[in-house]
């Protein structure tokens, strides 16, 4: 989950790549960098149950990926990261190659790989936790919260050169979180049963003390004071324990968007990355123009995120501006239309148009998981479908 704040060797974005130190207008004219962290689960391809073999798989995948592949809090999870990219095509190619490297490394140990926000079958108990003082400290500090950390996410990093600007962009993006959660929903099952939610991971993650939609920050001083309070009160271990759905990176110049379930296929990650970059670019343009961030009430925003996690794209969603229900698909399409200038600027409009059409046709990850289950009413069929899609060469049609 990179949720426990381990510092990766490589993260998306760099001062040179994001134009650190250049005027705001110059930054907006340059393509923004983007990078991804993806988390995968290891399974036995016969029983389809989780297998605690991550250290072996990471060691094998490192032959291709180097420091871009690591372990996570449990021994059932592998995390891999891309480099920063300005080209969506190059980003997409690296995501596919990265997944392939992990799948090949797992196969050498007789294992399968799935990319899902939650495991489909019941997880082992007690969990096999990865060795390390930070993980041990987390287990001691947070207790049963760590018992559910077989959940997996996709984290996207967009290059933003400083914390002050990143916090302003975060303020502008908060109201978009319900649409992002719905787009990425890929975790309907937990402990072998359908939860009734499209993204159960979102609900499980919300239990953490500094998780969910971030606050609206009035200034960098406001952010720093809150982090100091959370640390001083033992709410988080350190700044790496800020698990908000949007947060400024604490060691590289990026804004990290963390609202996404792990995606079933590389094409899903590519669509999310292009949309997220356009959201950040649009926010930067609004900030430069002096347009204030839309500030929905925190309680209503939380409600909208809950509704998005429950229904994904299949039902109604909370329109935060009108405070009424509208079809979730309608709200996403309105968002994409508003992002059109930024998508054109980055050359991503055709890819997003095709990716959105593909998603409408095949359904979100949650819809695909449920479709696999409907065939024979067997959870193992869902695991098999996820194993087939994790490194499938799926490009937007």
C-alpha positions as CSV (number, residue, x, y, z in Angstrom):
1,X,0.0,0.0,0.0
2,X,3.1,2.3,0.3
3,X,0.6,3.3,2.9
4,X,3.1,2.7,5.7
5,X,5.3,5.3,4.3
6,X,8.3,3.3,3.1
7,X,10.4,5.5,0.9
8,X,10.7,4.0,-2.6
9,X,14.0,4.2,-4.4
10,X,12.3,5.8,-7.4
11,X,9.1,7.8,-7.4
12,X,7.3,9.6,-10.3
13,X,8.5,13.2,-10.8
14,X,11.6,15.2,-10.4
15,X,12.5,18.8,-10.1
16,X,13.8,19.0,-13.6
17,X,10.9,17.0,-15.1
18,X,8.3,19.2,-13.5
19,X,9.9,22.5,-14.2
20,X,10.8,23.4,-10.6
21,X,11.6,27.0,-10.2
22,X,9.8,28.1,-13.4
23,X,6.9,30.6,-13.5
24,X,3.4,29.1,-13.2
25,X,2.6,29.8,-16.8
26,X,5.7,28.0,-17.9
27,X,4.9,25.0,-15.9
28,X,1.4,24.8,-17.3
29,X,2.7,25.0,-20.9
30,X,5.0,22.0,-20.3
31,X,3.6,18.5,-20.2
32,X,3.2,17.4,-16.6
33,X,5.0,14.3,-15.5
34,X,3.0,11.2,-14.3
35,X,4.0,8.0,-12.7
36,X,2.2,5.1,-11.0
37,X,2.7,2.7,-8.1
38,X,0.7,-0.5,-8.5
39,X,0.1,-3.2,-5.9
40,X,-0.6,-6.8,-6.8
41,X,-1.6,-9.9,-4.9
42,X,0.1,-13.3,-5.2
43,X,-2.1,-16.4,-5.4
44,X,-1.8,-20.1,-5.8
45,X,-3.1,-20.8,-9.4
46,X,-4.7,-24.1,-8.2
47,X,-6.4,-23.2,-4.9
48,X,-6.5,-19.5,-5.9
49,X,-5.7,-18.6,-2.3
50,X,-3.2,-15.9,-1.3
51,X,0.4,-17.1,-1.0
52,X,3.1,-15.3,1.2
53,X,5.9,-15.4,-1.3
54,X,6.4,-11.7,-2.0
55,X,10.2,-11.6,-1.0
56,X,11.0,-14.3,-3.6
57,X,8.9,-12.8,-6.3
58,X,10.4,-9.3,-5.7
59,X,13.9,-10.7,-5.8
60,X,13.2,-12.3,-9.2
61,X,11.4,-9.3,-10.7
62,X,14.2,-7.0,-9.6
63,X,16.3,-8.6,-12.4
64,X,14.1,-6.6,-14.8
65,X,12.8,-3.8,-12.7
66,X,15.6,-3.1,-10.3
67,X,14.6,-0.8,-7.3
68,X,11.2,-0.2,-9.0
69,X,9.8,-3.4,-7.4
70,X,9.4,-3.8,-3.6
71,X,7.6,-5.7,-0.9
72,X,4.7,-4.3,1.0
73,X,3.3,-4.8,4.6
74,X,2.1,-8.3,3.9
75,X,4.0,-11.1,2.2
76,X,1.1,-11.6,-0.2
77,X,1.7,-8.2,-1.9
78,X,4.2,-6.9,-4.5
79,X,4.5,-3.2,-5.4
80,X,6.0,-2.0,-8.6
81,X,6.5,1.6,-9.9
82,X,7.0,3.3,-13.1
83,X,9.5,6.1,-13.9
84,X,8.1,9.6,-14.4
85,X,6.8,10.1,-17.9
86,X,5.4,13.0,-20.0
87,X,4.3,10.7,-22.8
88,X,1.2,8.7,-22.2
89,X,2.3,6.1,-24.7
90,X,5.6,5.6,-23.0
91,X,3.9,5.4,-19.6
92,X,1.4,2.8,-20.9
93,X,4.3,0.7,-22.4
94,X,6.1,0.7,-19.1
95,X,3.0,-0.2,-17.1
96,X,2.5,-3.2,-19.3
97,X,6.2,-4.2,-19.2
98,X,6.2,-3.8,-15.4
99,X,3.2,-6.1,-15.0
100,X,4.7,-8.6,-17.3
101,X,7.9,-8.7,-15.2
102,X,6.0,-9.4,-12.0
103,X,3.9,-12.1,-13.6
104,X,7.0,-13.8,-15.0
105,X,8.8,-13.7,-11.7
106,X,5.8,-15.1,-9.9
107,X,5.4,-17.9,-12.5
108,X,8.9,-19.1,-11.8
109,X,7.7,-19.9,-8.3
110,X,4.5,-21.5,-9.5
111,X,2.4,-18.5,-8.5
112,X,-0.2,-16.3,-10.2
113,X,-0.7,-12.5,-9.9
114,X,-4.0,-10.6,-9.6
115,X,-4.6,-6.9,-9.5
116,X,-7.6,-6.2,-7.4
117,X,-8.4,-3.8,-4.6
118,X,-9.2,-6.8,-2.3
119,X,-8.6,-10.5,-2.4
120,X,-11.5,-12.5,-3.6
121,X,-11.2,-15.5,-1.4
122,X,-10.9,-15.4,2.4
123,X,-7.5,-14.1,3.5
124,X,-5.2,-16.2,5.8
125,X,-5.2,-15.4,9.5
126,X,-3.0,-14.4,11.1
127,X,-1.5,-12.5,8.2
128,X,2.1,-13.0,7.2
129,X,3.6,-9.6,7.8
130,X,6.8,-8.6,6.0
131,X,9.9,-8.3,8.3
132,X,11.0,-4.8,9.2
133,X,10.8,-2.4,12.2
134,X,8.4,0.0,10.5
135,X,5.8,-2.7,9.8
136,X,6.3,-4.2,13.3
137,X,5.7,-0.7,14.8
138,X,2.6,-0.3,12.7
139,X,1.1,-3.6,13.8
140,X,1.8,-2.7,17.4
141,X,0.3,0.8,17.0
142,X,-2.8,0.1,14.9
143,X,-3.7,-3.4,15.9
144,X,-6.5,-5.0,13.9
145,X,-6.5,-2.2,11.3
146,X,-3.4,-3.9,9.9
147,X,-5.3,-7.2,9.7
148,X,-7.1,-5.9,6.6
149,X,-4.0,-4.7,4.7
150,X,-4.2,-7.2,2.0
151,X,-6.0,-4.4,0.1
152,X,-4.2,-3.0,-2.9
153,X,-4.3,0.3,-4.6
154,X,-3.0,2.2,-7.6
155,X,-1.3,5.5,-6.6
156,X,-0.7,8.1,-9.3
157,X,1.9,10.8,-9.0
158,X,1.7,14.0,-11.0
159,X,4.6,16.5,-11.1
160,X,3.9,19.6,-9.0
161,X,7.1,21.4,-7.9
162,X,6.3,22.5,-4.4
163,X,4.1,21.7,-1.4
164,X,2.3,25.1,-1.4
165,X,1.1,24.6,-5.0
166,X,0.4,20.9,-4.4
167,X,-1.9,21.8,-1.5
168,X,-3.7,24.3,-3.7
169,X,-4.2,21.7,-6.4
170,X,-5.4,19.2,-3.7
171,X,-8.1,21.8,-2.8
172,X,-9.3,21.9,-6.4
173,X,-9.3,18.1,-6.7
174,X,-11.2,17.2,-3.6
175,X,-14.6,17.5,-5.2
176,X,-13.6,15.1,-8.0
177,X,-12.8,12.2,-5.7
178,X,-16.3,10.5,-6.0
179,X,-15.8,10.3,-9.8
180,X,-12.3,8.9,-9.5
181,X,-13.4,6.3,-6.9
182,X,-16.2,5.2,-9.3
183,X,-14.0,5.0,-12.3
184,X,-11.5,2.8,-10.5
185,X,-13.9,0.6,-8.5
186,X,-12.4,-3.0,-8.5
187,X,-13.0,-4.6,-5.1
188,X,-16.5,-6.0,-4.7
189,X,-15.5,-9.1,-2.8
190,X,-14.1,-9.5,0.7
191,X,-13.7,-12.8,2.6
192,X,-15.2,-14.8,-0.2
193,X,-18.5,-12.9,-0.5
194,X,-19.9,-10.0,-2.4
195,X,-20.0,-7.0,-0.1
196,X,-22.6,-5.1,-2.1
197,X,-20.0,-2.4,-2.8
198,X,-18.1,-1.7,-6.0
199,X,-15.0,-0.6,-4.0
200,X,-14.8,-2.3,-0.6
201,X,-11.2,-1.2,-0.4
202,X,-12.4,2.4,-0.1
203,X,-14.5,1.5,2.9
204,X,-11.7,-0.6,4.5
205,X,-9.2,2.2,4.0
206,X,-11.5,4.8,5.4
207,X,-11.1,3.3,8.9
208,X,-7.6,4.7,9.2
209,X,-7.3,7.9,11.3
210,X,-5.9,10.1,8.5
211,X,-7.6,8.6,5.4
212,X,-10.3,9.5,2.9
213,X,-10.8,13.0,1.4
214,X,-8.1,15.4,2.6
215,X,-9.1,18.6,4.4
216,X,-9.3,21.9,2.6
217,X,-6.0,23.6,3.4
218,X,-5.8,27.4,3.9
219,X,-2.0,27.4,3.6
220,X,1.1,25.4,3.9
221,X,1.3,26.5,7.6
222,X,-2.2,25.0,8.1
223,X,-1.0,21.7,6.6
224,X,2.2,21.7,8.6
225,X,0.4,22.4,11.9
226,X,-2.1,19.6,11.2
227,X,0.7,17.1,10.5
228,X,2.5,18.2,13.6
229,X,-0.7,17.6,15.7
230,X,-1.4,14.2,14.1
231,X,2.2,13.1,14.9
232,X,2.3,14.6,18.4
233,X,-0.9,12.8,19.3
234,X,0.2,9.4,18.0
235,X,-2.4,9.4,15.3
236,X,0.2,8.8,12.6
237,X,3.8,7.6,12.9
238,X,5.1,10.3,10.7
239,X,4.2,12.2,7.5
240,X,4.3,9.0,5.6
241,X,1.3,8.0,7.5
242,X,-1.0,10.5,5.9
243,X,-3.3,8.2,4.0
244,X,-5.6,10.9,2.5
245,X,-6.8,10.2,-1.0
246,X,-4.7,13.2,-2.2
247,X,-1.5,14.2,-0.5
248,X,1.7,16.0,-1.5
249,X,4.7,13.7,-1.6
250,X,7.0,14.2,1.4
251,X,10.2,13.6,-0.6
252,X,9.7,14.3,-4.3
253,X,7.9,17.2,-6.1
254,X,4.6,15.4,-6.9
255,X,1.0,15.3,-5.9
256,X,-0.1,11.8,-5.1
257,X,-3.6,10.7,-5.9
258,X,-4.5,7.6,-3.9
259,X,-8.2,7.1,-4.4
260,X,-7.9,4.2,-6.9
261,X,-8.4,0.5,-6.4
262,X,-5.7,-1.6,-8.0
263,X,-6.8,-1.9,-11.6
264,X,-7.5,-5.2,-13.4
265,X,-5.7,-4.3,-16.6
266,X,-2.9,-1.9,-17.7
267,X,-5.4,-0.1,-19.9
268,X,-7.4,0.9,-16.8
269,X,-4.3,2.4,-15.2
270,X,-3.5,4.3,-18.4
271,X,-7.0,5.9,-18.5
272,X,-6.8,6.9,-14.9
273,X,-3.4,8.4,-15.3
274,X,-4.4,10.5,-18.3
275,X,-7.6,11.7,-16.5
276,X,-5.7,12.5,-13.3
277,X,-3.0,14.5,-15.2
278,X,-5.7,16.5,-16.9
279,X,-7.4,17.2,-13.5
280,X,-4.1,18.5,-12.1
281,X,-3.4,20.6,-15.2
282,X,-6.9,22.1,-15.1
283,X,-6.4,22.9,-11.4
284,X,-3.1,24.6,-12.2
285,X,-4.8,26.7,-14.8
286,X,-7.6,27.7,-12.4
287,X,-5.1,28.6,-9.8
288,X,-3.1,30.8,-12.2
289,X,-6.3,32.5,-13.3
290,X,-7.3,33.1,-9.7
291,X,-10.4,30.9,-9.8
292,X,-11.2,29.6,-6.3
293,X,-11.5,25.9,-5.6
294,X,-15.0,24.5,-5.3
295,X,-15.4,23.6,-1.6
296,X,-18.1,21.0,-0.9
297,X,-19.1,20.5,2.7
298,X,-16.9,17.8,4.2
299,X,-19.8,15.7,5.3
300,X,-21.4,15.8,1.9
301,X,-18.1,15.0,0.2
302,X,-17.7,12.0,2.5
303,X,-21.2,10.9,1.6
304,X,-20.5,11.2,-2.1
305,X,-17.4,9.1,-1.8
306,X,-19.3,6.4,0.1
307,X,-22.0,6.4,-2.6
308,X,-19.3,6.1,-5.3
309,X,-17.7,3.2,-3.5
310,X,-21.0,1.4,-3.2
311,X,-22.3,1.9,-6.7
312,X,-19.3,2.6,-8.9
313,X,-20.6,3.6,-12.3
314,X,-23.7,1.5,-12.3
315,X,-26.1,3.7,-10.3
316,X,-26.7,7.3,-9.2
317,X,-24.1,9.5,-7.7
318,X,-24.1,12.6,-5.6
319,X,-23.8,15.8,-7.6
320,X,-21.9,17.9,-5.1
321,X,-22.9,21.2,-6.8
322,X,-26.6,20.6,-6.9
323,X,-26.7,18.3,-3.9
324,X,-28.9,15.9,-5.7
325,X,-28.5,12.4,-7.3
326,X,-27.6,12.1,-10.9
327,X,-26.4,9.1,-13.0
328,X,-22.7,8.4,-12.1
329,X,-21.9,8.1,-15.8
330,X,-23.4,11.5,-16.5
331,X,-21.1,13.1,-13.8
332,X,-18.0,11.4,-15.2
333,X,-18.9,12.6,-18.8
334,X,-19.4,16.1,-17.5
335,X,-15.9,15.9,-15.8
336,X,-14.3,14.7,-19.0
337,X,-15.8,17.5,-21.0
338,X,-14.5,20.0,-18.5
339,X,-11.0,18.4,-18.9
340,X,-11.0,18.6,-22.7
341,X,-8.6,21.6,-22.9
342,X,-6.0,19.9,-20.7
343,X,-6.4,16.6,-22.5
344,X,-5.8,18.4,-25.8
345,X,-2.8,20.2,-24.4
346,X,-1.2,16.9,-23.4
347,X,-2.2,15.0,-26.6
348,X,-4.3,12.6,-24.6
349,X,-7.9,13.4,-25.8
350,X,-8.1,10.5,-28.3
351,X,-6.7,8.0,-25.8
352,X,-9.1,9.1,-23.1
353,X,-12.0,9.1,-25.5
354,X,-11.2,5.5,-26.5
355,X,-10.4,4.4,-23.0
356,X,-13.7,5.8,-21.7
357,X,-15.6,4.0,-24.5
358,X,-13.8,0.8,-23.6
359,X,-14.7,1.1,-19.9
360,X,-18.3,1.7,-20.8
361,X,-18.3,-1.4,-22.9
362,X,-16.5,-3.8,-20.6
363,X,-17.5,-2.2,-17.2
364,X,-15.4,-1.2,-14.3
365,X,-13.2,-3.8,-12.6
366,X,-16.0,-4.5,-10.1
367,X,-18.5,-5.1,-12.9
368,X,-16.0,-7.5,-14.6
369,X,-15.4,-9.4,-11.4
370,X,-19.1,-9.9,-10.9
371,X,-19.6,-10.9,-14.5
372,X,-16.9,-13.6,-14.0
373,X,-18.8,-14.8,-10.9
374,X,-22.2,-15.0,-12.6
375,X,-21.1,-17.6,-15.1
376,X,-20.9,-20.5,-12.6
377,X,-21.4,-18.8,-9.2
378,X,-17.8,-19.7,-8.3
379,X,-15.5,-17.2,-6.6
380,X,-12.5,-19.0,-8.1
381,X,-13.6,-18.0,-11.5
382,X,-13.2,-14.4,-10.5
383,X,-9.6,-15.1,-9.5
384,X,-9.0,-16.8,-12.8
385,X,-10.4,-13.8,-14.7
386,X,-8.1,-11.4,-12.7
387,X,-5.1,-13.6,-13.4
388,X,-5.8,-13.5,-17.1
389,X,-6.3,-9.7,-17.2
390,X,-3.3,-8.5,-15.1
391,X,-0.8,-8.5,-17.9
392,X,-3.1,-8.9,-20.9
393,X,-2.1,-6.7,-23.8
394,X,-5.2,-4.6,-23.6
395,X,-5.0,-1.2,-25.3
396,X,-7.9,1.2,-25.6
397,X,-9.9,0.2,-28.7
